[in-house]
Amino acid sequence: MKDSDVGLVLPNLYLGDSDCVVHNLIEMDDFIITEDPLNPNDENLWAVMITKGEYKNWVVRFPLVSLIDGELEFTYEVLYIPPEYENKEFVDVDLANYFSSVLTEVIETFHKTEGQVYVDRETGEQIVV
């Protein structure tokens, strides 16, 4: 992981089928969707606070999320790590797996509540689901 102006940014990596571990997570139990602490006045931006497990009390945001050819691509930034975790070493693949599980659940939550807007990448048109 490397430090940035906004927190920790993890390097790009690809998780193939053999690398993926699915975590069964539940919003309001394992994590909470909240406003983006870096842009609290923008209702379209959000972050996630992990509420239990190995990454308890971490705050993470997902600035770019897209679905390309059936594969989920995203970036994430760790905005806050509690002091007790600061000197601990983490494996990028484990973080990516956990955060992809969180993101998948967030997308499902937004989709169910119609809180997510889908846009065709080629035409720029909003897609109604």
N, C-alpha and C positions, 0 to 999 in steps of 0.2 A: 504494500500500500504506500501511497505517497501523499504528502501533505499538499493541500491547495488552499486558496483563499477562502473556500467554502467548507472545508473539512477534509475528509479523506476520500480520495478518488481511487478506485481500484482499476487495475489494468484490464484491457480488453481480453476476453477469452471466449472460446467456443466450447459449449458443453454438448458433446455427442450423447446418443442414447445410453451408452455404457457409463457415462459420467453423471447422468442425472439422478438425483435423489429427490423424491417428492415428499415434502413435509405437509402433513394435513393440518392446516392452520385455519383459525376461525377469527374473523374480525370481532373486536370487542372482548376477545378472550386472549388471543396470542398477540394481537397488535391493534392499534387505533389509528385510523386515518385522521389526519389533522391538517391545518393550514401549513403552507410552506413557511417556515420561520424566517426565511430570507426575503420573502415577498408576501407578508401577511395580508396585504390589501387586495391581492389578486385572487379572486374566488376560483379561478381555473387551475391554480397551482396548489399542490398538496404534498404532504410528506407522511411518513409512517413512523409511529413510535412503537417499538417492540415492547411488549408488556411482560413476557416471561421467556424462559429458556436461556440458551447460551448467549444471546445478544440482548438480554433484558435492559431496557431503558435506552437503547440506541435509538437515534433519530436518523432516518434515511429518506432521501428524496430520489425520485426517478425523473430526471429532466427530459429524457427522450425515450419514448416507447413506440415501437412499431411492430407490425406483423407482416413479415415479408416471406412469400412462398411458404406459408404455413409455419414459419419459425418466428418465435418471439425474440425481438432484438431490443435491448434497452441499455441505458446508462444509469448508473446510480452513484450517489454521493453520500457518504456517511457524514452527517452534519454534527453529530454528538456521540461521543463514547464516554460513559461514566469513568471517573478517575481510576476506579479499581481495575479497568480493562486496558488502560493506556499502555502498559508495558507487556501485555500478553501478545503472543504471536498468533496470527490467524492464517488459515489456509484459504487462498483466493477461491478455489473450487468450492469449498464448503460455504463460504460467504455467498458466492454466486448461486449455488443451489438453494440456500435458504431464502435469499432475496428474490429469486425467481418464483419460489413458492408463495412468498408474500405478494409479489406483484400479480401473479395469476389469480389469487384470491381477491385482490383489490379490483382487477379488471372484471371478474365475475360479479362482484358487489356493485360496481358502477353500471355494468350492463343490466343487471336486474332492476336497478332504480332509475334507469335511463339518464344517469348522471354523466355518462361518457358520450362524447361526440366522435363519430367515426368519419374520417375524411379519406377519399380516394386519392392515393399518392400521385396518380398520373393526371387526373383532371382537377383535383383540388375541390371537388364537389363533396358536400356533406352527404353521408349515406344514412338513410333512415332504416332502422332495424325494427 
